[in-house]
Amino acid sequence: MVENLTRKAQLQDVELERTAKQLKDAIAVAGEESAKCKAAKEVIKSLTAQVRY
């Protein structure tokens, strides 16, 4: 019984580490995409200003 609980806890630890890494990776990708979006908005803003004047 104790061995089973120990094994289960170890498996949960491994799963938690894997999920934490996935979350970290997703946050990094979201940051990159956010930066691209911000840059694209600035380009659009600049081009719009050029067209108006």
Contacts in CASP RR format, 6 or more apart in sequence:
PFRMAT RR
TARGET T0000
AUTHOR 0000-0000-0000
METHOD contacts of the structure
MODEL  1
MVENLTRKAQLQDVELERTAKQLKDAIAVAGEESAKCKAAKEVIKSLTAQ
VRY
END
